[in-house]
């Protein structure tokens, strides 16, 4: 197991001198441009949508299948059903 204690923290705070890298790497890194972070914060990655609770009777075969898949991919089966219906709705409302 690696120890990233104080020594590791000091290393991470040191300025890295890329000029000591091989010539082609040094030139590429020195010439590169930092880009702005384009990802939204974690709380905005999956927007909360307005939902409505309903009661629906589905076939046992469909529910068993979705529950099996949901366990394998660790996603709630009701969320999978919602995504299936949303995808269908988006396709036919364009």
Secondary structure, 3 states (H helix, E strand, C coil): CCCCCHHHHHHHHCCCCHHHCCHHHHHHHHHCCCCCCCCCCHHHCCCCCCCCCCCCCCCHHHHHHHHHHHHHHCCCHHHHHHHHHHHHHHHHCC
